[in-house]
Amino acid sequence: MKENSQSATGRIGRVGRISGSLMVSARLPEKRGHRLFQS
């Protein structure tokens, strides 16, 4: 049970980071956004 909960939280954390980076890139200029996507 603990392993499952940890994996679930890990997925949520990754999704949160991705969504956060997308929102930040959207606010930043397009050039900077493309750099983030490339890296």
C-alpha positions as CSV (number, residue, x, y, z in Angstrom):
1,M,0.0,0.0,0.0
2,K,2.8,2.4,0.9
3,E,4.6,1.8,-2.4
4,N,1.4,2.5,-4.4
5,S,0.8,5.7,-2.5
6,Q,4.4,6.8,-3.1
7,S,4.2,6.1,-6.8
8,A,0.9,8.0,-7.0
9,T,2.4,11.0,-5.3
10,G,5.5,10.8,-7.5
11,R,3.3,10.9,-10.6
12,I,1.3,13.9,-9.2
13,G,4.6,15.6,-8.4
14,R,5.9,15.1,-11.9
15,V,2.6,16.3,-13.5
16,G,2.7,19.4,-11.1
17,R,6.2,20.2,-12.2
18,I,5.3,19.8,-15.9
19,S,2.2,22.0,-15.6
20,G,4.1,24.6,-13.6
21,S,6.9,24.8,-16.2
22,L,4.2,25.1,-18.9
23,M,2.5,28.0,-17.1
24,V,5.9,29.7,-16.5
25,S,7.0,29.2,-20.1
26,A,3.6,30.6,-21.3
27,R,4.3,33.7,-19.3
28,L,7.9,33.9,-20.5
29,P,8.8,35.0,-24.1
30,E,8.4,32.4,-26.8
31,K,12.1,32.1,-27.3
32,R,12.6,31.2,-23.6
33,G,9.6,28.8,-23.8
34,H,11.2,26.9,-26.7
35,R,14.5,26.6,-24.8
36,L,12.7,25.0,-21.9
37,F,10.9,22.5,-24.2
38,Q,14.2,21.6,-25.9
39,S,16.0,21.0,-22.6
